[in-house]
Amino acid sequence: MASEFNRNERVSLVEWGHPELPIKKQAELLSLNRSSLYYQPVPPCPEEIAIKHRIDEIYTAFPFYGSRRITAQLQKEGFLVNRKAVQRHMREMGLIAIYPGPNLSRRNQEHHIYPYLLRNLDITHPDQVWGIDITYIRLVQGWMYLVAIIDWYSRFVVGWALDQCLATTFVLQAVEEALARARPEIMNSDQGSQFTSPEYINLLQSAGIKISMDGKGRAIDNIFTERLWRSLKYEEVYLNEYSSPREARRGIARYLEFYNYRRIHQSLEYKTPAEVYFYTKDEAKCISML
């Protein structure tokens, strides 16, 4: 049974599961780690939630703002917070200001860093380059993290996962589900610890995928995923008050399906990502058969 569903679907089944069937039994039936189904047992204080939610809003609107300007903006709005606290919150949220210059994304110094492979590269077809990134998703009484993998040519979201902590596990799950759909020539990411971990590197290398990591000029390197985050938050997350991980998962799943299959893009000549992704691949397949 479990093999018929991807992880997001299996977690949703548990969240919507039968109330008389214990969580432990539901997890066993769906081959899920029971511990991954529980949200934070000790909720953060309201002040921390409010500050992090506002940092997320400021960063989404102005991704080039660093901790100094975000601190100044928060203080202007009446938040009693200093720069050191803002820097700590931003690290916990996985946020780094986007601006030309060295990539200072938090990483494990013992992990190997790979070169940036996309400079002056023409993106001409689907599954040539995928980009992966993580963003903060706010809840009424807390937050979660979303990782998404986007095909750069079509803007199609080929995989995603939602979790309560910035662990490598949920990144690997998203990559595995995406690879079950297709396989890119190159996977691009920042230098965060999740993307420099041996588990992540080994997964890509075993699939024969070239690894690219952002260096200088990150604002250009990550532009497609940043646009996805902005659309997701302004068109879905900020319009809703998720009271639970279940509501967040349901809302994000609904939005990403809309984004892929129904939301037209001006940069795609008013086509949807799915139209470009699947049509181009089918067309290439037909040409190769001639």
DRENMI-571401 format. One record per residue (C-alpha): residue in three letters; chain; x, y, z. Coordinates in Angstrom, 1 decimal. Layout:
N
@code->ALA&unit->A&c1->X&c2->Y&c3->Z
...
END
This chain:
290
@code->MET&unit->A&c1->0.0&c2->0.0&c3->0.0
@code->ALA&unit->A&c1->2.7&c2->2.5&c3->1.0
@code->SER&unit->A&c1->4.5&c2->2.2&c3->-2.3
@code->GLU&unit->A&c1->1.5&c2->3.6&c3->-4.1
@code->PHE&unit->A&c1->1.9&c2->7.0&c3->-2.5
@code->ASN&unit->A&c1->4.7&c2->9.5&c3->-2.2
@code->ARG&unit->A&c1->5.7&c2->10.7&c3->1.2
@code->ASN&unit->A&c1->3.6&c2->13.9&c3->1.2
@code->GLU&unit->A&c1->0.6&c2->11.9&c3->0.3
@code->ARG&unit->A&c1->1.3&c2->9.3&c3->3.0
@code->VAL&unit->A&c1->1.7&c2->12.0&c3->5.6
@code->SER&unit->A&c1->-1.6&c2->13.5&c3->4.5
@code->LEU&unit->A&c1->-3.2&c2->10.2&c3->4.8
@code->VAL&unit->A&c1->-2.1&c2->10.0&c3->8.5
@code->GLU&unit->A&c1->-3.2&c2->13.6&c3->9.1
@code->TRP&unit->A&c1->-6.6&c2->12.7&c3->7.6
@code->GLY&unit->A&c1->-6.5&c2->9.2&c3->9.0
@code->HIS&unit->A&c1->-9.2&c2->7.4&c3->11.0
@code->PRO&unit->A&c1->-9.4&c2->8.9&c3->14.5
@code->GLU&unit->A&c1->-9.9&c2->5.5&c3->16.1
@code->LEU&unit->A&c1->-6.7&c2->4.0&c3->14.5
@code->PRO&unit->A&c1->-3.6&c2->4.9&c3->16.6
@code->ILE&unit->A&c1->-0.9&c2->7.0&c3->14.9
@code->LYS&unit->A&c1->1.6&c2->4.3&c3->15.5
@code->LYS&unit->A&c1->-0.4&c2->1.8&c3->13.5
@code->GLN&unit->A&c1->-1.1&c2->4.3&c3->10.7
@code->ALA&unit->A&c1->2.6&c2->5.1&c3->10.4
@code->GLU&unit->A&c1->3.5&c2->1.3&c3->10.2
@code->LEU&unit->A&c1->0.9&c2->0.7&c3->7.5
@code->LEU&unit->A&c1->2.3&c2->3.6&c3->5.5
@code->SER&unit->A&c1->6.0&c2->3.0&c3->6.2
@code->LEU&unit->A&c1->6.5&c2->6.3&c3->7.9
@code->ASN&unit->A&c1->8.7&c2->7.2&c3->10.8
@code->ARG&unit->A&c1->6.2&c2->7.9&c3->13.6
@code->SER&unit->A&c1->8.4&c2->10.6&c3->15.2
@code->SER&unit->A&c1->8.3&c2->12.6&c3->11.9
@code->LEU&unit->A&c1->4.5&c2->13.0&c3->12.3
@code->TYR&unit->A&c1->4.5&c2->14.9&c3->15.5
@code->TYR&unit->A&c1->4.7&c2->18.7&c3->15.6
@code->GLN&unit->A&c1->6.7&c2->20.7&c3->18.1
@code->PRO&unit->A&c1->5.6&c2->19.5&c3->21.6
@code->VAL&unit->A&c1->6.7&c2->22.8&c3->23.2
@code->PRO&unit->A&c1->5.3&c2->25.7&c3->21.1
@code->PRO&unit->A&c1->7.6&c2->28.8&c3->20.8
@code->CYS&unit->A&c1->6.6&c2->32.0&c3->22.6
@code->PRO&unit->A&c1->4.2&c2->34.4&c3->20.8
@code->GLU&unit->A&c1->6.9&c2->37.1&c3->20.7
@code->GLU&unit->A&c1->9.3&c2->34.9&c3->18.8
@code->ILE&unit->A&c1->6.6&c2->33.8&c3->16.4
@code->ALA&unit->A&c1->5.6&c2->37.4&c3->15.7
@code->ILE&unit->A&c1->9.2&c2->38.4&c3->15.0
@code->LYS&unit->A&c1->10.0&c2->35.5&c3->12.8
@code->HIS&unit->A&c1->6.8&c2->36.0&c3->10.8
@code->ARG&unit->A&c1->7.6&c2->39.6&c3->10.3
@code->ILE&unit->A&c1->11.2&c2->38.8&c3->9.3
@code->ASP&unit->A&c1->9.8&c2->36.4&c3->6.7
@code->GLU&unit->A&c1->7.5&c2->39.1&c3->5.3
@code->ILE&unit->A&c1->10.3&c2->41.7&c3->5.1
@code->TYR&unit->A&c1->12.7&c2->39.2&c3->3.5
@code->THR&unit->A&c1->10.1&c2->38.1&c3->1.0
@code->ALA&unit->A&c1->9.5&c2->41.7&c3->-0.1
@code->PHE&unit->A&c1->13.2&c2->42.7&c3->0.1
@code->PRO&unit->A&c1->15.4&c2->39.6&c3->-0.3
@code->PHE&unit->A&c1->18.5&c2->41.8&c3->-0.6
@code->TYR&unit->A&c1->18.0&c2->43.1&c3->3.0
@code->GLY&unit->A&c1->20.6&c2->41.7&c3->5.5
@code->SER&unit->A&c1->20.2&c2->41.5&c3->9.2
@code->ARG&unit->A&c1->21.2&c2->45.1&c3->9.8
@code->ARG&unit->A&c1->18.4&c2->46.6&c3->7.7
@code->ILE&unit->A&c1->15.9&c2->44.0&c3->8.9
@code->THR&unit->A&c1->16.7&c2->44.9&c3->12.5
@code->ALA&unit->A&c1->16.3&c2->48.6&c3->11.7
@code->GLN&unit->A&c1->12.9&c2->48.0&c3->10.1
@code->LEU&unit->A&c1->11.7&c2->45.8&c3->13.0
@code->GLN&unit->A&c1->12.7&c2->48.5&c3->15.5
@code->LYS&unit->A&c1->10.9&c2->51.2&c3->13.5
@code->GLU&unit->A&c1->7.8&c2->49.0&c3->13.8
@code->GLY&unit->A&c1->8.1&c2->48.8&c3->17.6
@code->PHE&unit->A&c1->9.7&c2->45.3&c3->17.9
@code->LEU&unit->A&c1->12.2&c2->45.2&c3->20.9
@code->VAL&unit->A&c1->14.9&c2->43.2&c3->19.2
@code->ASN&unit->A&c1->18.6&c2->43.7&c3->18.5
@code->ARG&unit->A&c1->20.7&c2->42.7&c3->15.5
@code->LYS&unit->A&c1->22.2&c2->39.7&c3->17.3
@code->ALA&unit->A&c1->18.7&c2->38.2&c3->17.9
@code->VAL&unit->A&c1->17.7&c2->38.9&c3->14.3
@code->GLN&unit->A&c1->20.8&c2->37.2&c3->13.0
@code->ARG&unit->A&c1->19.9&c2->34.1&c3->15.2
@code->HIS&unit->A&c1->16.4&c2->34.1&c3->13.9
@code->MET&unit->A&c1->17.5&c2->34.4&c3->10.3
@code->ARG&unit->A&c1->19.9&c2->31.5&c3->10.8
@code->GLU&unit->A&c1->17.2&c2->29.3&c3->12.3
@code->MET&unit->A&c1->14.9&c2->30.3&c3->9.4
@code->GLY&unit->A&c1->17.5&c2->29.5&c3->6.7
@code->LEU&unit->A&c1->17.5&c2->33.1&c3->5.4
@code->ILE&unit->A&c1->20.5&c2->34.8&c3->3.8
@code->ALA&unit->A&c1->20.4&c2->38.2&c3->2.1
@code->ILE&unit->A&c1->20.6&c2->38.0&c3->-1.6
@code->TYR&unit->A&c1->23.2&c2->40.4&c3->-3.1
@code->PRO&unit->A&c1->26.2&c2->40.1&c3->-5.5
@code->GLY&unit->A&c1->29.2&c2->38.9&c3->-3.6
@code->PRO&unit->A&c1->30.5&c2->35.8&c3->-1.9
@code->ASN&unit->A&c1->27.8&c2->33.3&c3->-0.8
@code->LEU&unit->A&c1->27.7&c2->33.3&c3->3.0
@code->SER&unit->A&c1->25.0&c2->30.6&c3->3.4
@code->ARG&unit->A&c1->25.5&c2->28.7&c3->6.6
@code->ARG&unit->A&c1->27.3&c2->25.4&c3->5.9
@code->ASN&unit->A&c1->29.3&c2->22.8&c3->7.6
@code->GLN&unit->A&c1->33.0&c2->23.8&c3->7.1
@code->GLU&unit->A&c1->34.0&c2->20.1&c3->6.8
@code->HIS&unit->A&c1->31.7&c2->19.5&c3->3.8
@code->HIS&unit->A&c1->33.0&c2->19.7&c3->0.3
@code->ILE&unit->A&c1->31.8&c2->22.6&c3->-1.9
@code->TYR&unit->A&c1->31.2&c2->22.1&c3->-5.6
@code->PRO&unit->A&c1->31.8&c2->24.8&c3->-8.3
@code->TYR&unit->A&c1->29.0&c2->26.8&c3->-9.9
@code->LEU&unit->A&c1->28.3&c2->25.3&c3->-13.4
@code->LEU&unit->A&c1->25.6&c2->27.5&c3->-14.8
@code->ARG&unit->A&c1->27.5&c2->30.7&c3->-15.6
@code->ASN&unit->A&c1->26.9&c2->31.5&c3->-19.3
@code->LEU&unit->A&c1->25.0&c2->28.2&c3->-19.8
@code->ASP&unit->A&c1->22.0&c2->28.3&c3->-22.1
@code->ILE&unit->A&c1->19.0&c2->26.6&c3->-20.6
@code->THR&unit->A&c1->17.4&c2->25.0&c3->-23.7
@code->HIS&unit->A&c1->15.2&c2->22.1&c3->-22.5
@code->PRO&unit->A&c1->13.5&c2->20.5&c3->-19.5
@code->ASP&unit->A&c1->15.5&c2->18.4&c3->-17.0
@code->GLN&unit->A&c1->18.7&c2->20.2&c3->-18.1
@code->VAL&unit->A&c1->19.0&c2->22.1&c3->-14.8
@code->TRP&unit->A&c1->17.0&c2->21.8&c3->-11.6
@code->GLY&unit->A&c1->17.3&c2->24.2&c3->-8.7
@code->ILE&unit->A&c1->16.6&c2->23.3&c3->-5.0
@code->ASP&unit->A&c1->16.0&c2->25.6&c3->-2.1
@code->ILE&unit->A&c1->14.3&c2->25.8&c3->1.3
@code->THR&unit->A&c1->12.0&c2->28.5&c3->2.7
@code->TYR&unit->A&c1->10.2&c2->29.3&c3->5.9
@code->ILE&unit->A&c1->6.4&c2->28.7&c3->6.1
@code->ARG&unit->A&c1->4.6&c2->30.4&c3->9.0
@code->LEU&unit->A&c1->1.8&c2->28.8&c3->11.1
@code->VAL&unit->A&c1->-0.4&c2->30.6&c3->13.6
@code->GLN&unit->A&c1->1.5&c2->29.1&c3->16.5
@code->GLY&unit->A&c1->4.8&c2->28.2&c3->14.9
@code->TRP&unit->A&c1->6.4&c2->27.5&c3->11.6
@code->MET&unit->A&c1->7.6&c2->24.8&c3->9.2
@code->TYR&unit->A&c1->10.1&c2->24.5&c3->6.4
@code->LEU&unit->A&c1->9.4&c2->23.8&c3->2.7
@code->VAL&unit->A&c1->12.0&c2->22.4&c3->0.3
@code->ALA&unit->A&c1->11.1&c2->22.6&c3->-3.4
@code->ILE&unit->A&c1->12.9&c2->21.5&c3->-6.6
@code->ILE&unit->A&c1->12.1&c2->23.5&c3->-9.7
@code->ASP&unit->A&c1->13.0&c2->22.8&c3->-13.4
@code->TRP&unit->A&c1->14.7&c2->26.0&c3->-14.6
@code->TYR&unit->A&c1->13.5&c2->25.7&c3->-18.2
@code->SER&unit->A&c1->9.8&c2->25.3&c3->-17.5
@code->ARG&unit->A&c1->9.5&c2->26.5&c3->-13.9
@code->PHE&unit->A&c1->7.7&c2->23.2&c3->-13.1
@code->VAL&unit->A&c1->8.0&c2->22.1&c3->-9.5
@code->VAL&unit->A&c1->9.2&c2->18.5&c3->-9.8
@code->GLY&unit->A&c1->9.3&c2->17.7&c3->-6.1
@code->TRP&unit->A&c1->8.7&c2->19.2&c3->-2.7
@code->ALA&unit->A&c1->8.5&c2->18.3&c3->1.0
@code->LEU&unit->A&c1->7.4&c2->20.0&c3->4.2
@code->ASP&unit->A&c1->8.8&c2->19.4&c3->7.7
@code->GLN&unit->A&c1->9.1&c2->21.0&c3->11.1
@code->CYS&unit->A&c1->12.9&c2->21.3&c3->11.2
@code->LEU&unit->A&c1->15.8&c2->22.0&c3->8.9
@code->ALA&unit->A&c1->17.1&c2->18.4&c3->8.8
@code->THR&unit->A&c1->18.7&c2->16.8&c3->5.8
@code->THR&unit->A&c1->16.1&c2->14.0&c3->5.8
@code->PHE&unit->A&c1->13.2&c2->15.9&c3->4.3
@code->VAL&unit->A&c1->15.5&c2->17.3&c3->1.6
@code->LEU&unit->A&c1->16.5&c2->13.8&c3->0.6
@code->GLN&unit->A&c1->12.9&c2->12.7&c3->0.5
@code->ALA&unit->A&c1->12.0&c2->15.6&c3->-1.9
@code->VAL&unit->A&c1->15.0&c2->14.7&c3->-4.1
@code->GLU&unit->A&c1->14.1&c2->11.0&c3->-4.2
@code->GLU&unit->A&c1->10.5&c2->11.8&c3->-5.2
@code->ALA&unit->A&c1->11.7&c2->14.1&c3->-7.9
@code->LEU&unit->A&c1->14.1&c2->11.6&c3->-9.3
@code->ALA&unit->A&c1->11.2&c2->9.1&c3->-9.5
@code->ARG&unit->A&c1->9.7&c2->11.5&c3->-12.0
@code->ALA&unit->A&c1->12.8&c2->12.4&c3->-14.1
@code->ARG&unit->A&c1->16.5&c2->13.0&c3->-13.8
@code->PRO&unit->A&c1->18.3&c2->16.4&c3->-14.4
@code->GLU&unit->A&c1->21.7&c2->16.8&c3->-16.0
@code->ILE&unit->A&c1->22.6&c2->19.4&c3->-13.3
@code->MET&unit->A&c1->21.2&c2->20.1&c3->-9.8
@code->ASN&unit->A&c1->22.0&c2->23.6&c3->-8.4
@code->SER&unit->A&c1->21.7&c2->24.7&c3->-4.8
@code->ASP&unit->A&c1->23.3&c2->27.1&c3->-2.3
@code->GLN&unit->A&c1->26.0&c2->26.0&c3->0.1
@code->GLY&unit->A&c1->23.7&c2->25.2&c3->3.0
@code->SER&unit->A&c1->24.5&c2->22.3&c3->5.2
@code->GLN&unit->A&c1->21.7&c2->20.2&c3->3.8
@code->PHE&unit->A&c1->23.1&c2->20.5&c3->0.3
@code->THR&unit->A&c1->26.7&c2->19.9&c3->1.2
@code->SER&unit->A&c1->25.9&c2->16.8&c3->3.4
@code->PRO&unit->A&c1->27.4&c2->13.5&c3->2.3
@code->GLU&unit->A&c1->23.9&c2->11.9&c3->2.1
@code->TYR&unit->A&c1->22.7&c2->14.6&c3->-0.4
@code->ILE&unit->A&c1->25.9&c2->14.5&c3->-2.5
@code->ASN&unit->A&c1->25.9&c2->10.7&c3->-2.6
@code->LEU&unit->A&c1->22.3&c2->10.6&c3->-3.7
@code->LEU&unit->A&c1->23.0&c2->12.9&c3->-6.7
@code->GLN&unit->A&c1->26.3&c2->11.3&c3->-7.6
@code->SER&unit->A&c1->24.8&c2->7.8&c3->-7.6
@code->ALA&unit->A&c1->22.1&c2->9.1&c3->-10.1
@code->GLY&unit->A&c1->24.8&c2->10.5&c3->-12.4
@code->ILE&unit->A&c1->23.8&c2->14.2&c3->-11.8
@code->LYS&unit->A&c1->26.3&c2->17.0&c3->-11.9
@code->ILE&unit->A&c1->26.4&c2->19.1&c3->-8.8
@code->SER&unit->A&c1->26.4&c2->22.9&c3->-9.0
@code->MET&unit->A&c1->26.5&c2->25.3&c3->-6.0
@code->ASP&unit->A&c1->25.9&c2->29.1&c3->-5.9
@code->GLY&unit->A&c1->29.0&c2->31.2&c3->-5.6
@code->LYS&unit->A&c1->29.1&c2->34.9&c3->-6.4
@code->GLY&unit->A&c1->26.0&c2->36.6&c3->-7.9
@code->ARG&unit->A&c1->23.5&c2->34.6&c3->-5.9
@code->ALA&unit->A&c1->20.7&c2->37.0&c3->-6.8
@code->ILE&unit->A&c1->20.9&c2->35.7&c3->-10.4
@code->ASP&unit->A&c1->21.7&c2->32.1&c3->-9.5
@code->ASN&unit->A&c1->18.6&c2->31.5&c3->-7.5
@code->ILE&unit->A&c1->16.1&c2->33.8&c3->-9.3
@code->PHE&unit->A&c1->13.6&c2->31.2&c3->-10.4
@code->THR&unit->A&c1->13.2&c2->29.7&c3->-7.0
@code->GLU&unit->A&c1->13.0&c2->33.1&c3->-5.3
@code->ARG&unit->A&c1->10.1&c2->34.0&c3->-7.7
@code->LEU&unit->A&c1->8.4&c2->30.7&c3->-6.7
@code->TRP&unit->A&c1->8.7&c2->31.6&c3->-3.0
@code->ARG&unit->A&c1->7.3&c2->35.1&c3->-3.6
@code->SER&unit->A&c1->4.3&c2->33.8&c3->-5.6
@code->LEU&unit->A&c1->3.6&c2->31.0&c3->-3.0
@code->LYS&unit->A&c1->3.7&c2->33.4&c3->-0.1
@code->TYR&unit->A&c1->1.7&c2->36.3&c3->-1.6
@code->GLU&unit->A&c1->-0.8&c2->34.1&c3->-3.3
@code->GLU&unit->A&c1->-1.3&c2->31.4&c3->-0.7
@code->VAL&unit->A&c1->0.6&c2->31.5&c3->2.7
@code->TYR&unit->A&c1->0.0&c2->35.1&c3->3.6
@code->LEU&unit->A&c1->-3.7&c2->34.9&c3->2.7
@code->ASN&unit->A&c1->-4.3&c2->32.0&c3->5.1
@code->GLU&unit->A&c1->-3.8&c2->31.3&c3->8.7
@code->TYR&unit->A&c1->-2.5&c2->27.8&c3->9.0
@code->SER&unit->A&c1->-3.5&c2->26.5&c3->12.4
@code->SER&unit->A&c1->-1.7&c2->23.2&c3->12.0
@code->PRO&unit->A&c1->0.9&c2->21.3&c3->9.9
@code->ARG&unit->A&c1->-2.1&c2->19.5&c3->8.3
@code->GLU&unit->A&c1->-3.6&c2->22.8&c3->7.1
@code->ALA&unit->A&c1->-0.3&c2->24.0&c3->5.8
@code->ARG&unit->A&c1->0.4&c2->20.8&c3->3.9
@code->ARG&unit->A&c1->-3.0&c2->20.8&c3->2.4
@code->GLY&unit->A&c1->-2.8&c2->24.5&c3->1.4
@code->ILE&unit->A&c1->0.7&c2->24.2&c3->-0.1
@code->ALA&unit->A&c1->-0.2&c2->21.0&c3->-2.0
@code->ARG&unit->A&c1->-3.2&c2->22.7&c3->-3.5
@code->TYR&unit->A&c1->-1.2&c2->25.8&c3->-4.4
@code->LEU&unit->A&c1->1.7&c2->23.9&c3->-6.0
@code->GLU&unit->A&c1->-0.7&c2->21.9&c3->-8.1
@code->PHE&unit->A&c1->-2.3&c2->25.2&c3->-9.2
@code->TYR&unit->A&c1->1.2&c2->26.7&c3->-9.9
@code->ASN&unit->A&c1->2.2&c2->23.8&c3->-12.0
@code->TYR&unit->A&c1->-0.9&c2->23.1&c3->-14.0
@code->ARG&unit->A&c1->-3.1&c2->26.2&c3->-14.1
@code->ARG&unit->A&c1->-1.1&c2->29.4&c3->-13.3
@code->ILE&unit->A&c1->0.1&c2->30.9&c3->-16.6
@code->HIS&unit->A&c1->3.5&c2->32.7&c3->-16.7
@code->GLN&unit->A&c1->4.2&c2->35.7&c3->-18.8
@code->SER&unit->A&c1->7.8&c2->34.6&c3->-19.2
@code->LEU&unit->A&c1->6.5&c2->31.3&c3->-20.6
@code->GLU&unit->A&c1->4.4&c2->33.1&c3->-23.2
@code->TYR&unit->A&c1->1.3&c2->32.7&c3->-21.0
@code->LYS&unit->A&c1->1.7&c2->28.9&c3->-20.8
@code->THR&unit->A&c1->1.7&c2->26.9&c3->-17.6
@code->PRO&unit->A&c1->4.9&c2->25.2&c3->-16.3
@code->ALA&unit->A&c1->3.3&c2->21.8&c3->-17.0
@code->GLU&unit->A&c1->2.5&c2->22.7&c3->-20.6
@code->VAL&unit->A&c1->6.1&c2->23.7&c3->-21.2
@code->TYR&unit->A&c1->7.6&c2->20.9&c3->-19.2
@code->PHE&unit->A&c1->5.6&c2->18.0&c3->-20.7
@code->TYR&unit->A&c1->5.1&c2->19.4&c3->-24.2
@code->THR&unit->A&c1->8.8&c2->20.1&c3->-24.7
@code->LYS&unit->A&c1->9.7&c2->16.6&c3->-23.5
@code->ASP&unit->A&c1->7.1&c2->14.9&c3->-25.6
@code->GLU&unit->A&c1->8.2&c2->16.9&c3->-28.7
@code->ALA&unit->A&c1->11.9&c2->16.0&c3->-28.1
@code->LYS&unit->A&c1->10.9&c2->12.4&c3->-27.7
@code->CYS&unit->A&c1->9.0&c2->12.4&c3->-31.0
@code->ILE&unit->A&c1->12.0&c2->14.0&c3->-32.8
@code->SER&unit->A&c1->14.4&c2->11.4&c3->-31.4
@code->MET&unit->A&c1->12.2&c2->8.6&c3->-32.8
@code->LEU&unit->A&c1->12.2&c2->10.0&c3->-36.4
END
